[in-house]
Amino acid sequence: MNITVQAEFEIDSWDEVPYEEPEDGPKLTKVVIRKTYRGALEGTGVAEVLTAQGSAGAGYVASERINATLDGRQGTFVIQHGGLANGDDQSTFGTVVPNSGTAGLTGLSGRATEAAHGVLTLVYAFDS
């Protein structure tokens, strides 16, 4: 049975380094983001993010390790998520990396998206 939770997060630090800034086309950057999660997911996350930032469109892909308590279980897991923006049209996608859960979060699977600013939506289950 899948459970859906929404966990609010705050960004504690945002360290962005451009690695390509062409005269024509989007700027490419690498960002390290540190977060604190509260609510259904209590803990911290560190995301390594690659972005493409253009004047009319943008996108990102990220791998994030989360160290937290979820459903009374403590451990770590990794999510890979991303998003695209074409003007006002935005979409996000994400998943829990299979078999990435440790300690009490071993067996965690599911989807993870950041469709709302400052909120991670996690649809998850634990292997029996």
N, C-alpha and C positions, 0 to 999 in steps of 0.2 A: 504494500500500500504506500503510495507516494504522499508525502506531507509537504505543504507549501508554507514557507515562512518568509517574512520580510525583515531584514536586519538593517537598521540605520547605521551609517558609518560616518566618521569624520576623517578628513585627510589631515594627518599630522605633519607630513612633509611631502614636497613635490620637487624633485631634483631633475631638471630637464636639460639635456645636452643635444643641440642640433648636430647631425652628422652629415647632412647634405642640404645646402640652401641654394638651389639653382635660380638663375634669373627668371626662368620661365618654368612653371610647374610648382607642385607643393613642396614645402619644407619637410624634411624627414628628421625626426628626433627620437631619442631614447630617453625614457622617463622612469625614474624609480619613485614609486608612491608608497608611503607608509600610512596605514589606516588603523583606526580603532573602531571595532564593531560593538554595538550595543543592542540589546533586545533579545530576540530569539537566538542570536549568535553572539556570544560574548568573548571578545579576544582581539587579536591583532592580525593584520595582513601586510605582506610586502609584495608589491606587484612590479614586475619588469615589463615596461610597455614600449611598443614601437608605434609611432604615429606618423601620419601623412596629413599635413595641415595646409589646405589650399584656401583660396579666397571664397570659393563657392561650395567646396566639398571637403570632407575630412574622413579619416578612418583611424582605427587603432586595433591592435591585437595585444593581448597581455597574458602572461603566466603569473599567477598569484598563489603564494603559499599562505594559508590561513592557519593560525594557531589559536584554537578557541574551544569553547564548550558549546555543544549543540545537543539539545534533547537530553541534557544531563550527562553527556559523554564528553570527555576532554581528549584532545589530540590535535593532529594537523591533517590537512588535506590540501590538494592543489586544484585550482580552477583555471581553465583557459577560457578567456572571453574576449569579445571584441564588439566593435560597432562601426557603423557607417552613417554619414550625414551628407545629404544632397539638398542644400538649402534647409528648408524646414522639415523635410522628409528624413526621419532618423529610424535606424533599426539596430538591435543588439542581438547577440547570440552568446552562448557560453555553456560549458559543461564541466562537471567534476571529472578530473583525469582518472580513468579507471585504475583501481588498486593503489591510489595515492594516499588513502587514509591510513593514519598511524594510531597506535594506542587505542583509546576508546572509540575512535572514528574509523577503525578498520572496517571495511565492507561498505563504506559510504559510496553511493552513486547518485547521479542526478544531473539537473541543469541549473545553471547559475547565470543570471543576467542583471545588468544595471540599467533597466529601462527608465527608472526615475532617478533624478539627481540625489546622490547621497543615500541610496537604498539598494541593497542587494536582495534580489528575489531568488530564493533557493527552493527548488522542487526536488526532494530527496527521498531516498529509502536506504535501509540497511539490508545487506544480504542476510538471509536467515542462518 
